[in-house]
Amino acid sequence: MTIKPLFTLKEAIKSLWRNRLMSIASVTSVAATLIILGIIFAIIININSIAQSAKDQFDSIQAYMAETATAEDIQELKTTIEGFEGVAEVVYESKSDALLNMKSSWKDNAYLLEGLEENPLPSSLVVYLKDIYYSESVLKQMQFLQGIEEIKSYQDIVEKLLAATEVIRKTGMIVIFVLIGISTFIIHNTIKLAVNARQREINIMKYVGATNWFIRWPFLTEGTLLGLMGAGIAAGMIRLGYDYIYEVLGTDFYAIISVYVIRPDALMSDIVFLFVIIGAGIGALGSIWSMRKYLNV
């Protein structure tokens, strides 16, 4: 017998309804697993985005000038720093330039800076390095220079963010593997019930010449549908939750944070693809497991 897609789908849907309580448990389990996966994925992606933004600036060190520093003092400091090993270039950033750069980095939220009565940002020297390797030695030498109010480097920030990402990733992977195992087991039991309920029908189909795959496909389709339904529910929940969080971060109070947060549309395209693959995979795996053990065809 040839495999008929419409027949296969119809039989899978009938089986889902026949064992609806177990089907609901399977879908809920898959959805819960993928929601947790989505949360972990969103956190890691956003931390990576922040870390990358810091890395993009890590090849530079910013030295903020004291208010009392004159133009001659600044030029002398610039010349001195340019002589340090590992320094590629030193650029002077005035107070007005600093404000313009901040407005540019804030993008759509730049209007929040329009109401400032005076520019609170200091002038600075931006020290560009030939390689990140030289950052520590250059920092040590700059600490002894007069006329510098504060030195800003992103090394500690990057290291802490990357360390946090690694902890979240490892913990998340352990949790996800456990939940995937539980979801697969529940789908396995759901398909097992369907196989047991149709055992007599299966024997008749074998007797009249049905091929192994003709019998297997409805069960495989059923498991895949369970996984995809769980994936759809999880994607919807993640979208609603992430949209809310992104909206909150977009308010005036958190505007500076939202600059580095991944937009919902960009994040969801990756999450939906990931959920479909994993959801269908969990369902198919649970089905194959059941058929291998309980379907002797």
TITOR-71003 format. One record per residue (C-alpha): chain; residue number from 0; x, y, z. Coordinates in pm, whole numbers, plus 50000, padded with zeros to 5 digits. Layout:
// residues N
   chaine   num       x       y       z
        A   NUM       X       Y       Z
...
***
This chain:
// residues 297
   chaine   num       x       y       z
        A     0   50000   50000   50000
        A     1   50121   50351   49920
        A     2   50133   50619   50188
        A     3   49847   50871   50155
        A     4   49919   51209   50325
        A     5   49551   51298   50373
        A     6   49473   50958   50527
        A     7   49781   50984   50749
        A     8   49684   51329   50876
        A     9   49323   51227   50933
        A    10   49424   50921   51136
        A    11   49671   51128   51342
        A    12   49403   51386   51430
        A    13   49152   51113   51522
        A    14   49411   50956   51752
        A    15   49488   51291   51914
        A    16   49121   51340   51994
        A    17   49076   50982   52114
        A    18   49359   51028   52367
        A    19   49298   51398   52427
        A    20   49396   51404   52796
        A    21   49739   51257   52723
        A    22   49763   51479   52416
        A    23   49703   51787   52632
        A    24   49969   51665   52877
        A    25   50214   51614   52590
        A    26   50150   51957   52438
        A    27   50176   52126   52779
        A    28   50504   51948   52852
        A    29   50658   52047   52519
        A    30   50534   52406   52558
        A    31   50681   52434   52910
        A    32   51015   52299   52789
        A    33   51030   52542   52497
        A    34   50920   52841   52706
        A    35   51211   52781   52942
        A    36   51439   52734   52642
        A    37   51309   53060   52493
        A    38   51372   53253   52814
        A    39   51727   53121   52840
        A    40   51787   53187   52468
        A    41   51659   53547   52498
        A    42   51879   53615   52801
        A    43   52192   53473   52636
        A    44   52130   53657   52307
        A    45   52081   53990   52485
        A    46   52384   53945   52711
        A    47   52591   53860   52402
        A    48   52460   54176   52235
        A    49   52562   54389   52532
        A    50   52900   54215   52553
        A    51   52959   54271   52182
        A    52   52876   54640   52219
        A    53   53129   54658   52500
        A    54   53383   54464   52294
        A    55   53342   54710   52007
        A    56   53452   54980   52248
        A    57   53709   54769   52430
        A    58   53980   54848   52176
        A    59   53971   55198   52320
        A    60   54027   55356   52661
        A    61   53850   55680   52747
        A    62   54027   55927   52974
        A    63   53797   56202   53107
        A    64   53965   56537   53153
        A    65   53953   56735   53477
        A    66   53751   57059   53457
        A    67   54068   57257   53530
        A    68   54262   57105   53237
        A    69   54360   57366   52977
        A    70   54398   57316   52603
        A    71   54776   57303   52652
        A    72   54739   57037   52926
        A    73   54518   56826   52702
        A    74   54758   56850   52409
        A    75   55050   56753   52631
        A    76   54859   56452   52765
        A    77   54767   56352   52410
        A    78   55131   56361   52300
        A    79   55245   56165   52607
        A    80   54986   55889   52561
        A    81   55063   55859   52191
        A    82   55414   55759   52294
        A    83   55298   55457   52496
        A    84   55361   55114   52346
        A    85   55050   54966   52189
        A    86   54868   55296   52130
        A    87   54749   55339   51771
        A    88   54581   55678   51798
        A    89   54458   55933   52053
        A    90   54153   56142   51963
        A    91   54027   56443   52156
        A    92   53649   56442   52219
        A    93   53505   56775   52328
        A    94   53200   56814   52551
        A    95   52978   56888   52249
        A    96   53118   56591   52056
        A    97   53048   56366   52356
        A    98   52685   56479   52365
        A    99   52643   56424   51989
        A   100   52790   56073   52019
        A   101   52554   55991   52305
        A   102   52254   56110   52103
        A   103   52370   55892   51815
        A   104   52406   55583   52037
        A   105   52063   55637   52193
        A   106   51902   55639   51844
        A   107   51522   55677   51878
        A   108   51557   55781   52243
        A   109   51790   56071   52166
        A   110   51503   56316   52224
        A   111   51541   56251   52599
        A   112   51864   56454   52592
        A   113   51707   56759   52427
        A   114   51582   56904   52755
        A   115   51927   56939   52913
        A   116   51992   57297   53027
        A   117   52367   57246   53002
        A   118   52600   56977   52877
        A   119   52699   56760   53179
        A   120   52947   56547   52985
        A   121   53322   56604   53028
        A   122   53575   56631   52748
        A   123   53799   56329   52704
        A   124   54084   56163   52521
        A   125   53987   55842   52343
        A   126   54288   55611   52327
        A   127   54269   55351   52047
        A   128   54489   55046   52095
        A   129   54675   54843   51835
        A   130   54558   54530   52013
        A   131   54352   54446   52325
        A   132   54669   54282   52459
        A   133   54814   54629   52538
        A   134   54513   54750   52740
        A   135   54642   54660   53086
        A   136   54987   54816   53041
        A   137   54844   55136   52888
        A   138   54591   55167   53172
        A   139   54866   55138   53434
        A   140   55072   55413   53271
        A   141   54774   55646   53231
        A   142   54687   55624   53602
        A   143   54993   55833   53690
        A   144   54917   56120   53450
        A   145   54802   56456   53587
        A   146   54488   56623   53449
        A   147   54286   56303   53408
        A   148   53972   56286   53623
        A   149   53864   55930   53541
        A   150   53967   55644   53314
        A   151   53700   55420   53162
        A   152   53774   55073   53026
        A   153   53532   54796   52932
        A   154   53755   54500   53019
        A   155   53587   54416   53351
        A   156   53238   54458   53202
        A   157   53311   54225   52911
        A   158   53466   53959   53135
        A   159   53172   53966   53379
        A   160   52914   53953   53100
        A   161   53085   53662   52929
        A   162   53117   53477   53260
        A   163   52746   53533   53333
        A   164   52656   53412   52984
        A   165   52856   53094   53032
        A   166   52688   53016   53368
        A   167   52341   53076   53223
        A   168   52421   52869   52915
        A   169   52550   52568   53110
        A   170   52267   52576   53366
        A   171   52011   52624   53092
        A   172   52143   52332   52887
        A   173   52111   52097   53186
        A   174   51754   52211   53255
        A   175   51659   52189   52886
        A   176   51795   51835   52845
        A   177   51601   51719   53151
        A   178   51279   51879   53025
        A   179   51327   51744   52672
        A   180   51364   51398   52823
        A   181   51041   51441   53022
        A   182   50853   51574   52717
        A   183   50976   51289   52499
        A   184   50868   51037   52762
        A   185   50517   51184   52786
        A   186   50476   51183   52406
        A   187   50610   50827   52405
        A   188   50332   50723   52645
        A   189   50070   50910   52442
        A   190   50168   50726   52123
        A   191   50190   50399   52315
        A   192   49824   50436   52416
        A   193   49731   50500   52055
        A   194   49926   50193   51939
        A   195   49767   49971   52204
        A   196   49418   50098   52121
        A   197   49467   50015   51753
        A   198   49658   49690   51793
        A   199   49380   49478   51642
        A   200   49337   49719   51352
        A   201   49713   49714   51292
        A   202   49715   49335   51277
        A   203   49436   49341   51019
        A   204   49622   49601   50812
        A   205   49934   49384   50818
        A   206   49727   49081   50716
        A   207   49588   49256   50407
        A   208   49936   49369   50298
        A   209   49991   49717   50450
        A   210   50357   49816   50450
        A   211   50543   49895   50771
        A   212   50565   50266   50690
        A   213   50197   50284   50592
        A   214   50121   50180   50952
        A   215   50395   50390   51113
        A   216   50324   50726   50945
        A   217   50000   50817   51131
        A   218   50174   50767   51467
        A   219   50481   50962   51355
        A   220   50255   51241   51230
        A   221   50065   51240   51559
        A   222   50384   51284   51762
        A   223   50509   51558   51531
        A   224   50175   51743   51558
        A   225   50196   51727   51938
        A   226   50543   51878   51926
        A   227   50442   52151   51681
        A   228   50137   52248   51887
        A   229   50358   52280   52193
        A   230   50602   52489   51989
        A   231   50322   52720   51872
        A   232   50195   52780   52226
        A   233   50549   52841   52355
        A   234   50629   53086   52072
        A   235   50311   53282   52144
        A   236   50386   53302   52517
        A   237   50745   53410   52458
        A   238   50632   53676   52210
        A   239   50379   53823   52453
        A   240   50625   53821   52742
        A   241   50917   53963   52543
        A   242   50702   54236   52385
        A   243   50594   54345   52733
        A   244   50950   54351   52868
        A   245   51077   54537   52561
        A   246   50799   54794   52599
        A   247   50886   54846   52967
        A   248   51255   54889   52884
        A   249   51159   55139   52615
        A   250   51014   55380   52870
        A   251   51208   55693   52959
        A   252   51349   55546   53280
        A   253   51509   55243   53113
        A   254   51583   55403   52776
        A   255   51960   55368   52809
        A   256   51920   54990   52860
        A   257   51682   54937   52569
        A   258   51948   55057   52324
        A   259   52129   54724   52367
        A   260   51822   54496   52381
        A   261   51743   54285   52073
        A   262   51419   54390   51903
        A   263   51126   54142   51933
        A   264   51096   54081   51557
        A   265   51466   53996   51524
        A   266   51458   53766   51825
        A   267   51133   53588   51735
        A   268   51246   53488   51387
        A   269   51525   53281   51546
        A   270   51305   53150   51828
        A   271   51023   53034   51600
        A   272   51269   52845   51379
        A   273   51434   52688   51685
        A   274   51100   52594   51842
        A   275   50966   52432   51523
        A   276   51279   52218   51485
        A   277   51297   52113   51851
        A   278   50919   52070   51894
        A   279   50885   51852   51585
        A   280   51201   51665   51685
        A   281   51071   51587   52036
        A   282   50740   51465   51892
        A   283   50902   51251   51623
        A   284   51151   51104   51872
        A   285   50875   51012   52116
        A   286   50680   50845   51835
        A   287   50977   50648   51704
        A   288   51059   50532   52056
        A   289   50703   50404   52107
        A   290   50686   50232   51769
        A   291   51017   50056   51814
        A   292   50911   49913   52147
        A   293   50539   49851   52107
        A   294   50472   49828   51734
        A   295   50614   49502   51610
        A   296   50602   49574   51239
***
